[in-house]
Amino acid sequence: MTKVLAITIAVEGMSDASVVGRIVSDHGLQVHAIHGLRGVNHLNAKLEAFNRAAQFGPWLVVRDLDHQADCAARVVGARLPNPSAGMRFRIAHRAIEAWLLADVEGIGTFFKVASAFAGSEWSWKRAALRSDSLRRCIKRIAEWS
């Protein structure tokens, strides 16, 4: 029996946890724990502690770029210049909701039929065709699977 790799995630809020959790589980990985959930300032304050924890297991931190900067790579470099081997720090450009909206077909289906969008109708694969930041995040998650 193969052991499933458990990932600890940290996000701004519960809707972000649903999106990131869906991508992680669709890669055959398991969400071990969810941290953050108190906004971007909380994530920023805890990022170094999360990075230290990533020395002992895989962590995925996803936050929005919002309107704080023009370049996600600069934010990553400034906030976490020396990521641990187990750390994946990703920026959703401008907000993680853009990843949901990038799945045009799923959005259309969702608004015609009542269901839990991120958990059922949303396709991160389709959305990644239109969202560079999502595509880069998926690439980093896939390194674990």
Contacts in CASP RR format, 6 or more apart in sequence:
PFRMAT RR
TARGET T0000
AUTHOR 0000-0000-0000
METHOD contacts of the structure
MODEL  1
MTKVLAITIAVEGMSDASVVGRIVSDHGLQVHAIHGLRGVNHLNAKLEAF
NRAAQFGPWLVVRDLDHQADCAARVVGARLPNPSAGMRFRIAHRAIEAWL
LADVEGIGTFFKVASAFAGSEWSWKRAALRSDSLRRCIKRIAEWS
4 28 0 8 1.000
4 29 0 8 1.000
4 30 0 8 1.000
5 29 0 8 1.000
5 30 0 8 1.000
5 58 0 8 1.000
5 144 0 8 1.000
5 145 0 8 1.000
6 29 0 8 1.000
6 30 0 8 1.000
6 31 0 8 1.000
6 32 0 8 1.000
6 58 0 8 1.000
7 24 0 8 1.000
7 29 0 8 1.000
7 30 0 8 1.000
7 31 0 8 1.000
7 32 0 8 1.000
7 58 0 8 1.000
7 59 0 8 1.000
7 60 0 8 1.000
7 141 0 8 1.000
7 144 0 8 1.000
8 31 0 8 1.000
8 32 0 8 1.000
8 33 0 8 1.000
8 34 0 8 1.000
8 35 0 8 1.000
8 53 0 8 1.000
8 57 0 8 1.000
8 58 0 8 1.000
8 59 0 8 1.000
8 60 0 8 1.000
9 17 0 8 1.000
9 20 0 8 1.000
9 21 0 8 1.000
9 24 0 8 1.000
9 31 0 8 1.000
9 33 0 8 1.000
9 34 0 8 1.000
9 35 0 8 1.000
9 59 0 8 1.000
9 60 0 8 1.000
9 61 0 8 1.000
9 62 0 8 1.000
10 34 0 8 1.000
10 35 0 8 1.000
10 36 0 8 1.000
10 43 0 8 1.000
10 46 0 8 1.000
10 50 0 8 1.000
10 59 0 8 1.000
10 60 0 8 1.000
10 61 0 8 1.000
10 62 0 8 1.000
11 17 0 8 1.000
11 20 0 8 1.000
11 34 0 8 1.000
11 36 0 8 1.000
11 37 0 8 1.000
11 43 0 8 1.000
11 61 0 8 1.000
11 62 0 8 1.000
11 63 0 8 1.000
11 96 0 8 1.000
12 36 0 8 1.000
12 37 0 8 1.000
12 38 0 8 1.000
12 39 0 8 1.000
12 40 0 8 1.000
12 42 0 8 1.000
12 43 0 8 1.000
12 63 0 8 1.000
12 64 0 8 1.000
12 96 0 8 1.000
13 36 0 8 1.000
13 37 0 8 1.000
13 38 0 8 1.000
13 39 0 8 1.000
14 37 0 8 1.000
15 96 0 8 1.000
15 97 0 8 1.000
15 118 0 8 1.000
16 62 0 8 1.000
16 92 0 8 1.000
16 96 0 8 1.000
17 34 0 8 1.000
17 37 0 8 1.000
18 118 0 8 1.000
18 119 0 8 1.000
19 96 0 8 1.000
19 99 0 8 1.000
19 100 0 8 1.000
19 118 0 8 1.000
19 122 0 8 1.000
19 124 0 8 1.000
20 31 0 8 1.000
20 60 0 8 1.000
20 62 0 8 1.000
20 96 0 8 1.000
21 31 0 8 1.000
22 118 0 8 1.000
22 119 0 8 1.000
22 122 0 8 1.000
22 124 0 8 1.000
23 124 0 8 1.000
23 137 0 8 1.000
23 138 0 8 1.000
23 141 0 8 1.000
24 30 0 8 1.000
24 31 0 8 1.000
24 60 0 8 1.000
24 141 0 8 1.000
25 31 0 8 1.000
26 124 0 8 1.000
27 138 0 8 1.000
27 141 0 8 1.000
27 142 0 8 1.000
27 144 0 8 1.000
27 145 0 8 1.000
28 145 0 8 1.000
29 141 0 8 1.000
29 144 0 8 1.000
29 145 0 8 1.000
35 46 0 8 1.000
35 50 0 8 1.000
36 42 0 8 1.000
36 43 0 8 1.000
36 46 0 8 1.000
40 63 0 8 1.000
40 64 0 8 1.000
40 66 0 8 1.000
40 68 0 8 1.000
43 61 0 8 1.000
43 63 0 8 1.000
44 63 0 8 1.000
44 79 0 8 1.000
47 61 0 8 1.000
47 79 0 8 1.000
47 80 0 8 1.000
47 89 0 8 1.000
48 80 0 8 1.000
50 59 0 8 1.000
50 61 0 8 1.000
50 87 0 8 1.000
51 59 0 8 1.000
51 80 0 8 1.000
51 82 0 8 1.000
51 83 0 8 1.000
51 84 0 8 1.000
51 87 0 8 1.000
51 89 0 8 1.000
52 84 0 8 1.000
53 59 0 8 1.000
54 83 0 8 1.000
54 84 0 8 1.000
54 85 0 8 1.000
54 86 0 8 1.000
54 87 0 8 1.000
55 84 0 8 1.000
55 85 0 8 1.000
55 86 0 8 1.000
57 86 0 8 1.000
58 86 0 8 1.000
58 88 0 8 1.000
58 144 0 8 1.000
59 84 0 8 1.000
59 86 0 8 1.000
59 87 0 8 1.000
59 88 0 8 1.000
60 88 0 8 1.000
60 90 0 8 1.000
60 140 0 8 1.000
60 141 0 8 1.000
61 87 0 8 1.000
61 88 0 8 1.000
61 89 0 8 1.000
61 90 0 8 1.000
62 90 0 8 1.000
62 91 0 8 1.000
62 92 0 8 1.000
62 96 0 8 1.000
62 137 0 8 1.000
63 90 0 8 1.000
63 91 0 8 1.000
63 92 0 8 1.000
64 91 0 8 1.000
64 92 0 8 1.000
64 94 0 8 1.000
64 95 0 8 1.000
64 96 0 8 1.000
65 72 0 8 1.000
65 75 0 8 1.000
65 91 0 8 1.000
65 92 0 8 1.000
65 93 0 8 1.000
65 94 0 8 1.000
65 95 0 8 1.000
65 133 0 8 1.000
66 94 0 8 1.000
66 95 0 8 1.000
67 94 0 8 1.000
68 75 0 8 1.000
69 75 0 8 1.000
72 91 0 8 1.000
72 93 0 8 1.000
72 133 0 8 1.000
75 91 0 8 1.000
76 89 0 8 1.000
76 90 0 8 1.000
76 91 0 8 1.000
79 89 0 8 1.000
80 87 0 8 1.000
80 89 0 8 1.000
83 89 0 8 1.000
88 137 0 8 1.000
88 140 0 8 1.000
88 141 0 8 1.000
88 143 0 8 1.000
90 133 0 8 1.000
90 136 0 8 1.000
90 137 0 8 1.000
90 140 0 8 1.000
91 133 0 8 1.000
92 98 0 8 1.000
92 99 0 8 1.000
92 133 0 8 1.000
92 134 0 8 1.000
92 137 0 8 1.000
93 131 0 8 1.000
93 132 0 8 1.000
93 133 0 8 1.000
98 131 0 8 1.000
98 133 0 8 1.000
98 134 0 8 1.000
99 124 0 8 1.000
99 127 0 8 1.000
99 131 0 8 1.000
99 133 0 8 1.000
99 134 0 8 1.000
100 107 0 8 1.000
100 117 0 8 1.000
100 118 0 8 1.000
100 122 0 8 1.000
100 127 0 8 1.000
101 107 0 8 1.000
101 127 0 8 1.000
102 126 0 8 1.000
102 127 0 8 1.000
102 128 0 8 1.000
102 129 0 8 1.000
102 130 0 8 1.000
102 131 0 8 1.000
102 134 0 8 1.000
103 122 0 8 1.000
103 123 0 8 1.000
103 124 0 8 1.000
103 126 0 8 1.000
103 127 0 8 1.000
103 130 0 8 1.000
104 126 0 8 1.000
104 130 0 8 1.000
105 123 0 8 1.000
105 126 0 8 1.000
106 117 0 8 1.000
106 121 0 8 1.000
106 122 0 8 1.000
106 123 0 8 1.000
106 126 0 8 1.000
107 117 0 8 1.000
109 121 0 8 1.000
110 117 0 8 1.000
110 121 0 8 1.000
110 122 0 8 1.000
113 121 0 8 1.000
115 121 0 8 1.000
124 134 0 8 1.000
124 138 0 8 1.000
127 134 0 8 1.000
128 134 0 8 1.000
128 135 0 8 1.000
128 138 0 8 1.000
129 135 0 8 1.000
END
